[in-house]
Amino acid sequence: MSGHATKSSPSAPDALAGDAMGTGGLVFTVLAALAPLTLIVAVAPLHFLKGGASVPGGYLVAGVVMALFAVGFMTMSRYVRNAGAFYATISRGIGKPAGSGAAMLAIVAYNALQISTYGALGVYATETFKNYFHRDVPWYVFALVCVVLVGWLGYRGIHTSSRILGVLLVLETAVLAVLAVYVLTKGGAGHWSAESFAPAKVLNPGNGAMFALVAGAFMGFEATAIFSEEARGGIRTVRRATYTAVGFIAVFYAFITWVIVMAYGTDKIAAAAEKDPVNLVVTVFDTYVPAPITEVMHVLLLTSAFAALLALHNAANRYFFALGREGLLPRALGRVQPRTKAPWTAGLLQSILAVVAVAAFAAFGLDPYLGLLLWGSALGFLGIITLWALCCVAIIRFLRRTAPEAGLFRTTIAPGLSFLALAVVLFLVLSNLPLLTGAGTVTNLLIVGVGVAAVAAGVARALYLRARSPQRYAVLAQTSVDEPPAGREELVAGNA
């Protein structure tokens, strides 16, 4: 490891709001970014199209891979507590040029995920407004209004955001739970089966495309580490929140998708997804639950997308903040609002980028769903998976060299196995990129090219600082916020 970690106090003028979130708030913030209702209604049909009845088991397999990744990542977080989680981890393990390249890729990935979600929200809002008020309003009007609202809530601080995200997450999870109760109470299609979890069926080589898609359901769970500087109780809170998030995603999504399989039947779900993927889950609502609940579900699709926007906004602006604080990006991005400790300049930049992207898609008449949503989410997905894999390598190198006392499983076996699995997933994603983007070769090459260019720009920036400003280079990725004393979280757990 080059250099020594620079300890930072939560009371420092450039520090984020320490002790801002307990385990519950952190879990809500991370899970809200995943937009469970939106994923099940709008994305899971594509999973069924490629995996049929194997999808529920696929979530459990992906959950095991992510749990192995989390073991190493959380062990690493004991030694690196920094809002630029991927950046700090990869810098400490592989080197500052690689970490700087990872930092730029993370910025592109999180911004792509966040901005692309405005496409989904715009489409949902336009349809909902037309249904209730019989007026056509362009999708970008709703998107731009939400850019302002998300930016304002981000400026208000993580306290406000986590409360709102908690409420919205509970509502969208509840409507899916209600659907499950109705389907199971009515007996589904009449034949219950555990075939969806049979290893021979789930691990069939023909399910490669399904696994490439299912892995995306976990995209963003690692953001617990991004908020580690603001977590009450330090790494203990982050660790609990991370394992809770992984467990929830794997088990809840496996259960809900199994319920959907039971609603159609194991032998009919793939054909139903192929016939009408857009309305696959909506049809289950229409068939099994009272009409008012279906109406509530359509409204909650809007709030689900909004919750994802707010959570991803907070994650993206913390990367801008972390890199500005350490000088990899302009120092102005490292400023926080004195009262709320929110990274306001970073949040403003993230909002401006969103406005530019939405305006560009509107001006050129590009499709907000097939274009903005699919292209942006594919770019974000590729970036996050690449960063997961790089983190595994960095974790092994750092922990084996610096913290062998953590044990062979945490330092080598868990991150090593997750790296192998993630390398396979990355290959599957690249092989099935047209499926993710719905676009041709030129667009797909441009998407990959943006990610490669981001990495190259980050590496070049680090090398420039090493040659021209050795002092600034020396402190890159060295900030690590002081860990609170043991037992501190327990004293305030009641306020989580």
C-alpha positions as CSV (number, residue, x, y, z in Angstrom):
1,M,0.0,0.0,0.0
2,S,1.4,3.3,-1.0
3,G,1.2,6.0,1.6
4,H,-0.7,5.8,4.9
5,A,-4.4,6.3,5.5
6,T,-5.3,9.8,6.4
7,K,-7.8,9.8,9.3
8,S,-10.6,12.2,9.0
9,S,-13.0,13.3,11.8
10,P,-16.7,13.4,11.2
11,S,-16.6,17.0,12.5
12,A,-14.2,18.2,9.8
13,P,-15.5,21.0,7.6
14,D,-15.4,18.7,4.5
15,A,-16.9,15.7,6.2
16,L,-20.3,14.2,5.5
17,A,-23.0,13.9,8.2
18,G,-21.7,11.4,10.7
19,D,-24.1,9.2,12.7
20,A,-26.8,10.0,10.2
21,M,-28.2,6.5,9.5
22,G,-28.6,3.3,11.5
23,T,-28.9,-0.1,10.0
24,G,-32.5,0.4,9.0
25,G,-32.0,3.7,7.3
26,L,-29.0,2.3,5.4
27,V,-30.9,-0.8,4.3
28,F,-33.9,1.3,3.1
29,T,-31.6,3.6,1.2
30,V,-29.8,0.8,-0.6
31,L,-32.9,-1.3,-1.4
32,A,-34.8,1.7,-2.6
33,A,-32.2,2.2,-5.3
34,L,-33.0,-1.3,-6.6
35,A,-36.7,-0.4,-7.0
36,P,-38.2,-3.8,-6.2
37,L,-41.6,-3.1,-7.6
38,T,-40.2,-1.7,-10.9
39,L,-37.9,-4.7,-11.2
40,I,-40.6,-7.3,-10.7
41,V,-43.2,-5.6,-13.0
42,A,-40.9,-4.2,-15.7
43,V,-37.7,-6.2,-15.7
44,A,-38.5,-9.7,-14.3
45,P,-40.5,-10.6,-17.4
46,L,-37.3,-10.5,-19.4
47,H,-35.7,-12.8,-16.9
48,F,-38.6,-15.3,-17.4
49,L,-38.2,-14.9,-21.2
50,K,-34.7,-16.3,-20.9
51,G,-34.9,-18.6,-17.9
52,G,-38.5,-19.6,-17.6
53,A,-39.3,-21.4,-14.3
54,S,-35.6,-21.3,-13.3
55,V,-35.7,-17.6,-12.4
56,P,-36.5,-18.0,-8.7
57,G,-33.5,-20.4,-8.2
58,G,-31.4,-18.1,-10.3
59,Y,-31.9,-15.3,-7.7
60,L,-30.7,-17.6,-4.9
61,V,-27.6,-18.6,-6.9
62,A,-26.8,-14.9,-7.6
63,G,-27.4,-14.2,-3.9
64,V,-24.7,-16.7,-2.9
65,V,-22.2,-15.0,-5.3
66,M,-23.0,-11.6,-3.9
67,A,-22.8,-12.9,-0.4
68,L,-19.2,-14.2,-1.1
69,F,-18.4,-10.8,-2.6
70,A,-19.8,-9.1,0.5
71,V,-17.6,-11.1,2.9
72,G,-14.4,-9.8,1.3
73,F,-15.8,-6.3,0.7
74,M,-17.0,-5.9,4.3
75,T,-13.7,-7.2,5.6
76,M,-11.9,-4.6,3.5
77,S,-14.3,-1.9,4.8
78,R,-12.8,-2.4,8.3
79,Y,-9.6,-0.8,7.0
80,V,-11.1,1.6,4.4
81,R,-14.0,3.8,5.4
82,N,-14.5,6.2,2.5
83,A,-17.4,7.5,0.5
84,G,-15.6,6.5,-2.7
85,A,-15.9,2.8,-1.9
86,F,-14.8,1.2,-5.1
87,Y,-12.2,3.9,-5.7
88,A,-10.6,3.5,-2.3
89,T,-10.7,-0.3,-2.3
90,I,-9.2,-0.7,-5.7
91,S,-6.6,2.0,-5.1
92,R,-5.4,0.4,-1.9
93,G,-5.3,-3.1,-3.4
94,I,-4.2,-2.7,-7.0
95,G,-2.8,0.8,-7.1
96,K,-3.8,4.5,-7.5
97,P,-3.9,4.6,-11.3
98,A,-6.2,1.6,-11.3
99,G,-8.3,3.1,-8.5
100,S,-8.6,6.4,-10.3
101,G,-9.8,4.6,-13.4
102,A,-12.3,2.7,-11.3
103,A,-13.4,6.0,-9.7
104,M,-14.3,7.5,-13.1
105,L,-16.0,4.2,-14.2
106,A,-18.0,4.3,-10.9
107,I,-19.1,7.9,-11.6
108,V,-20.2,7.0,-15.1
109,A,-22.0,3.9,-13.9
110,Y,-23.9,5.4,-11.0
111,N,-24.9,8.5,-13.1
112,A,-26.0,6.3,-16.0
113,L,-28.2,4.2,-13.7
114,Q,-29.7,7.3,-12.0
115,I,-30.3,9.3,-15.2
116,S,-31.6,6.3,-17.1
117,T,-34.3,5.9,-14.5
118,Y,-35.8,9.2,-15.5
119,G,-36.8,7.5,-18.7
120,A,-38.8,4.9,-16.8
121,L,-40.4,7.5,-14.5
122,G,-41.3,9.7,-17.5
123,V,-43.1,6.9,-19.3
124,Y,-44.9,5.7,-16.2
125,A,-46.0,9.2,-15.2
126,T,-47.2,10.0,-18.7
127,E,-49.4,6.9,-18.8
128,T,-50.7,7.4,-15.3
129,F,-51.5,11.0,-15.9
130,K,-53.3,10.2,-19.2
131,N,-55.4,7.4,-17.5
132,Y,-56.5,9.6,-14.6
133,F,-56.7,13.1,-16.2
134,H,-57.1,12.2,-20.0
135,R,-54.3,14.6,-21.0
136,D,-51.1,13.9,-22.8
137,V,-48.1,15.4,-21.2
138,P,-44.6,14.8,-22.6
139,W,-42.5,12.4,-20.5
140,Y,-39.7,14.9,-20.2
141,V,-41.9,17.3,-18.3
142,F,-42.3,14.8,-15.5
143,A,-38.7,13.9,-15.7
144,L,-37.5,17.4,-15.3
145,V,-39.8,18.1,-12.4
146,C,-38.4,15.1,-10.6
147,V,-34.8,16.2,-11.3
148,V,-35.6,19.4,-9.3
149,L,-37.3,17.5,-6.5
150,V,-34.6,14.9,-6.2
151,G,-31.9,17.5,-6.2
152,W,-33.7,19.5,-3.5
153,L,-34.2,16.4,-1.3
154,G,-30.5,15.5,-1.8
155,Y,-29.6,19.0,-0.6
156,R,-31.8,18.6,2.5
157,G,-29.4,15.8,3.6
158,I,-29.4,12.0,4.0
159,H,-31.7,12.2,7.1
160,T,-34.6,13.4,5.0
161,S,-33.8,11.1,2.1
162,S,-33.6,8.0,4.2
163,R,-37.0,8.6,5.9
164,I,-38.7,9.1,2.5
165,L,-37.0,6.1,1.0
166,G,-38.0,4.0,4.0
167,V,-41.7,4.8,3.5
168,L,-41.7,4.3,-0.2
169,L,-39.8,1.0,0.1
170,V,-42.3,-0.4,2.6
171,L,-45.2,0.5,0.3
172,E,-43.9,-1.1,-2.8
173,T,-42.8,-4.2,-0.9
174,A,-46.2,-4.4,0.7
175,V,-48.1,-4.4,-2.6
176,L,-45.9,-7.3,-3.8
177,A,-46.5,-9.2,-0.6
178,V,-50.3,-8.7,-1.0
179,L,-50.0,-10.1,-4.5
180,A,-48.3,-13.2,-3.1
181,V,-51.0,-13.7,-0.5
182,Y,-53.8,-13.6,-3.1
183,V,-52.0,-15.9,-5.5
184,L,-51.1,-18.5,-2.9
185,T,-54.6,-18.3,-1.2
186,K,-56.3,-18.9,-4.5
187,G,-53.9,-21.8,-5.3
188,G,-52.2,-20.2,-8.3
189,A,-52.5,-22.2,-11.5
190,G,-53.5,-25.3,-9.5
191,H,-50.2,-27.1,-9.3
192,W,-47.6,-26.0,-6.7
193,S,-44.0,-27.1,-7.5
194,A,-40.5,-26.6,-6.2
195,E,-39.1,-27.3,-9.6
196,S,-37.9,-23.6,-9.8
197,F,-35.2,-24.4,-7.2
198,A,-34.0,-27.8,-8.6
199,P,-30.2,-27.4,-9.1
200,A,-30.2,-29.4,-12.3
201,K,-32.8,-27.0,-13.8
202,V,-31.4,-23.8,-12.4
203,L,-27.8,-24.5,-13.3
204,N,-28.6,-25.6,-16.9
205,P,-26.0,-24.2,-19.3
206,G,-28.8,-22.8,-21.4
207,N,-29.6,-20.3,-18.6
208,G,-26.6,-18.1,-19.2
209,A,-28.5,-15.2,-20.5
210,M,-30.9,-15.4,-17.5
211,F,-27.9,-15.2,-15.1
212,A,-26.6,-12.2,-16.9
213,L,-29.9,-10.5,-16.3
214,V,-30.6,-11.7,-12.8
215,A,-27.2,-10.4,-11.5
216,G,-28.6,-6.9,-12.3
217,A,-31.1,-7.3,-9.5
218,F,-28.3,-6.9,-7.0
219,M,-26.8,-3.9,-8.7
220,G,-26.3,-1.2,-6.1
221,F,-26.3,-3.3,-2.9
222,E,-22.7,-2.4,-2.4
223,A,-23.7,1.3,-1.9
224,T,-23.8,0.5,1.8
225,A,-20.1,1.2,1.7
226,I,-20.6,4.5,-0.1
227,F,-22.6,5.7,2.9
228,S,-20.1,4.3,5.5
229,E,-18.9,7.7,6.5
230,E,-22.5,8.6,7.5
231,A,-23.4,5.3,9.2
232,R,-24.1,5.3,12.9
233,G,-21.9,2.6,14.4
234,G,-19.4,2.5,11.5
235,I,-18.5,-0.7,9.9
236,R,-20.7,-2.7,12.2
237,T,-23.7,-1.0,10.8
238,V,-22.5,-1.2,7.2
239,R,-21.8,-4.9,7.6
240,R,-25.3,-5.7,9.0
241,A,-26.9,-3.5,6.3
242,T,-25.0,-5.2,3.5
243,Y,-25.8,-8.8,4.5
244,T,-29.4,-7.8,5.2
245,A,-29.7,-6.2,1.7
246,V,-28.1,-9.2,0.0
247,G,-30.3,-11.6,1.9
248,F,-33.5,-9.6,1.2
249,I,-32.8,-9.3,-2.5
250,A,-32.1,-13.0,-2.9
251,V,-34.9,-14.4,-0.8
252,F,-37.7,-11.8,-1.5
253,Y,-37.1,-11.8,-5.3
254,A,-36.9,-15.6,-5.4
255,F,-40.1,-15.8,-3.5
256,I,-42.1,-13.3,-5.5
257,T,-40.9,-14.7,-8.9
258,W,-41.8,-18.2,-7.6
259,V,-45.3,-16.9,-6.9
260,I,-45.5,-15.5,-10.4
261,V,-44.4,-18.9,-11.7
262,M,-47.1,-20.5,-9.6
263,A,-49.7,-18.1,-11.1
264,Y,-49.0,-19.3,-14.6
265,G,-47.6,-22.8,-14.0
266,T,-44.0,-24.0,-14.4
267,D,-44.7,-25.3,-17.9
268,K,-46.4,-22.2,-19.1
269,I,-44.4,-19.2,-17.6
270,A,-41.8,-19.1,-20.4
271,A,-44.5,-19.1,-23.2
272,A,-46.5,-16.4,-21.3
273,A,-43.3,-14.2,-21.1
274,E,-42.7,-14.7,-24.8
275,K,-46.2,-13.9,-25.7
276,D,-46.6,-10.6,-23.7
277,P,-43.5,-9.7,-21.6
278,V,-44.8,-6.1,-21.0
279,N,-47.9,-7.2,-19.2
280,L,-46.7,-10.5,-17.7
281,V,-46.8,-9.4,-14.1
282,V,-49.6,-6.9,-14.6
283,T,-51.8,-9.7,-15.8
284,V,-51.2,-11.6,-12.5
285,F,-52.4,-8.5,-10.6
286,D,-55.4,-8.2,-12.9
287,T,-56.2,-11.9,-12.4
288,Y,-55.7,-12.5,-8.7
289,V,-56.1,-9.3,-6.8
290,P,-59.0,-6.8,-6.5
291,A,-58.9,-3.9,-9.0
292,P,-58.2,-1.2,-6.4
293,I,-55.0,-2.9,-5.5
294,T,-53.9,-3.1,-9.1
295,E,-54.6,0.7,-9.3
296,V,-52.4,1.2,-6.3
297,M,-49.7,-0.9,-7.9
298,H,-49.6,1.4,-10.9
299,V,-49.3,4.5,-8.7
300,L,-46.5,2.8,-6.7
301,L,-44.6,2.1,-9.9
302,L,-44.1,5.9,-10.0
303,T,-43.0,6.1,-6.4
304,S,-40.7,3.1,-6.9
305,A,-38.9,4.8,-9.7
306,F,-38.7,8.1,-7.8
307,A,-37.2,6.2,-4.8
308,A,-34.6,4.7,-7.1
309,L,-33.8,8.2,-8.5
310,L,-33.3,9.7,-5.0
311,A,-31.2,6.8,-3.7
312,L,-29.0,6.7,-6.8
313,H,-28.6,10.5,-6.8
314,N,-27.3,10.3,-3.2
315,A,-24.8,7.5,-4.3
316,A,-23.6,9.3,-7.4
317,N,-23.0,12.6,-5.7
318,R,-21.0,11.0,-2.9
319,Y,-18.6,9.7,-5.5
320,F,-18.3,13.2,-7.0
321,F,-17.8,14.4,-3.4
322,A,-15.1,11.9,-2.5
323,L,-13.1,12.5,-5.6
324,G,-13.4,16.3,-5.2
325,R,-12.3,16.1,-1.6
326,E,-9.1,14.3,-2.6
327,G,-8.3,16.3,-5.6
328,L,-8.9,13.8,-8.4
329,L,-11.7,16.0,-9.5
330,P,-12.1,19.8,-8.9
331,R,-11.9,20.6,-5.2
332,A,-15.2,22.5,-5.3
333,L,-17.1,19.1,-5.5
334,G,-15.8,18.3,-2.0
335,R,-17.9,21.0,-0.3
336,V,-20.7,20.1,2.0
337,Q,-23.7,22.2,3.1
338,P,-22.7,23.4,6.6
339,R,-26.0,22.5,8.3
340,T,-27.0,19.2,6.7
341,K,-23.5,18.1,5.7
342,A,-24.9,17.1,2.3
343,P,-22.5,17.3,-0.7
344,W,-24.4,20.1,-2.3
345,T,-22.0,21.0,-5.2
346,A,-21.7,17.4,-6.1
347,G,-25.4,17.0,-6.0
348,L,-25.8,20.1,-8.2
349,L,-23.5,18.7,-10.8
350,Q,-25.3,15.4,-10.8
351,S,-28.6,17.2,-11.3
352,I,-27.2,19.3,-14.2
353,L,-26.0,16.1,-15.9
354,A,-29.5,14.7,-15.6
355,V,-31.1,17.8,-17.0
356,V,-28.7,17.7,-20.0
357,A,-29.4,14.0,-20.7
358,V,-33.2,14.4,-20.5
359,A,-33.1,17.5,-22.6
360,A,-30.9,15.8,-25.2
361,F,-33.2,12.8,-25.5
362,A,-36.3,15.1,-25.7
363,A,-34.7,17.4,-28.3
364,F,-33.7,14.5,-30.6
365,G,-37.0,12.6,-30.1
366,L,-35.3,9.5,-28.7
367,D,-37.4,6.9,-26.9
368,P,-37.2,7.5,-23.1
369,Y,-37.7,3.7,-22.4
370,L,-36.0,1.9,-25.2
371,G,-33.2,4.5,-25.4
372,L,-32.6,6.4,-22.2
373,L,-33.6,3.6,-19.8
374,L,-32.1,0.6,-21.6
375,W,-28.9,2.2,-22.8
376,G,-28.2,3.9,-19.5
377,S,-28.9,0.9,-17.4
378,A,-26.8,-1.3,-19.6
379,L,-23.8,1.1,-19.2
380,G,-24.4,1.2,-15.5
381,F,-24.7,-2.6,-15.3
382,L,-21.5,-3.2,-17.2
383,G,-19.6,-0.7,-15.1
384,I,-20.8,-2.1,-11.7
385,I,-20.0,-5.7,-12.6
386,T,-16.5,-4.7,-13.8
387,L,-16.0,-2.8,-10.5
388,W,-17.2,-5.8,-8.5
389,A,-14.7,-8.0,-10.2
390,L,-11.8,-5.5,-9.8
391,C,-12.7,-5.1,-6.1
392,C,-12.3,-8.9,-5.6
393,V,-8.7,-8.8,-6.9
394,A,-8.0,-5.6,-4.9
395,I,-9.4,-7.2,-1.7
396,I,-7.3,-10.3,-2.0
397,R,-4.1,-8.3,-2.6
398,F,-4.8,-5.8,0.2
399,L,-5.9,-8.2,2.9
400,R,-3.3,-10.9,2.2
401,R,-0.6,-8.3,2.5
402,T,-2.0,-6.0,5.2
403,A,-4.5,-8.1,7.3
404,P,-3.7,-11.8,7.1
405,E,-5.2,-12.1,10.6
406,A,-8.6,-11.8,9.0
407,G,-8.3,-15.4,7.9
408,L,-8.0,-17.4,4.7
409,F,-11.7,-17.5,3.9
410,R,-12.3,-13.7,4.2
411,T,-9.0,-12.7,2.5
412,T,-8.8,-15.2,-0.3
413,I,-11.5,-17.9,-0.7
414,A,-14.6,-15.8,-0.6
415,P,-13.3,-12.9,-2.8
416,G,-11.6,-15.5,-5.1
417,L,-14.8,-17.5,-5.7
418,S,-16.8,-14.4,-6.2
419,F,-14.2,-13.1,-8.7
420,L,-14.5,-16.3,-10.8
421,A,-18.3,-16.1,-10.8
422,L,-18.3,-12.4,-11.6
423,A,-15.9,-12.9,-14.5
424,V,-18.3,-15.4,-15.9
425,V,-21.3,-13.0,-15.4
426,L,-19.3,-10.2,-17.1
427,F,-18.7,-12.4,-20.1
428,L,-22.4,-13.4,-20.2
429,V,-23.4,-9.7,-20.0
430,L,-21.1,-8.8,-22.9
431,S,-22.3,-11.7,-24.9
432,N,-25.9,-10.7,-24.4
433,L,-25.5,-7.0,-24.6
434,P,-28.0,-6.6,-27.5
435,L,-30.6,-8.2,-25.2
436,L,-29.9,-5.6,-22.5
437,T,-29.9,-2.6,-24.8
438,G,-32.3,-3.6,-27.6
439,A,-29.8,-1.8,-29.9
440,G,-27.5,-2.6,-32.7
441,T,-23.7,-3.1,-32.9
442,V,-22.8,0.6,-33.2
443,T,-24.8,1.6,-30.1
444,N,-23.4,-1.3,-28.1
445,L,-19.9,-0.5,-29.1
446,L,-20.5,3.1,-28.1
447,I,-21.8,2.0,-24.7
448,V,-18.7,-0.2,-24.0
449,G,-16.5,2.6,-25.4
450,V,-17.9,5.1,-22.9
451,G,-16.9,2.8,-20.0
452,V,-13.4,2.2,-21.5
453,A,-12.9,5.9,-22.0
454,A,-13.9,6.6,-18.4
455,V,-11.3,4.1,-17.1
456,A,-8.6,5.6,-19.4
457,A,-9.4,9.1,-18.3
458,G,-9.1,8.2,-14.6
459,V,-5.8,6.4,-15.1
460,A,-4.5,9.3,-17.2
461,R,-5.5,11.8,-14.4
462,A,-3.7,9.8,-11.8
463,L,-0.5,9.5,-13.9
464,Y,-0.7,13.2,-14.5
465,L,-0.9,14.0,-10.8
466,R,2.0,11.6,-10.1
467,A,4.2,13.4,-12.6
468,R,3.1,17.0,-12.0
469,S,1.8,17.1,-8.4
470,P,3.4,14.3,-6.3
471,Q,1.9,15.7,-3.1
472,R,-1.7,15.5,-4.4
473,Y,-1.0,12.0,-5.8
474,A,0.3,10.8,-2.5
475,V,-3.0,11.4,-0.7
476,L,-5.3,9.9,-3.3
477,A,-7.6,7.3,-1.7
478,Q,-6.0,7.8,1.7
479,T,-8.9,9.4,3.5
480,S,-10.5,7.0,6.0
481,V,-13.0,8.3,8.5
482,D,-12.4,7.4,12.1
483,E,-14.3,4.3,13.3
484,P,-16.5,5.1,16.3
485,P,-15.8,3.3,19.6
486,A,-17.1,-0.2,20.0
487,G,-20.6,-0.2,21.5
488,R,-21.5,3.3,20.4
489,E,-24.2,2.1,18.0
490,E,-25.8,0.0,20.6
491,L,-26.3,3.0,22.8
492,V,-28.3,4.8,20.0
493,A,-29.9,1.8,18.3
494,G,-33.2,2.8,19.5
495,N,-33.0,5.9,17.3
496,A,-32.2,3.9,14.1
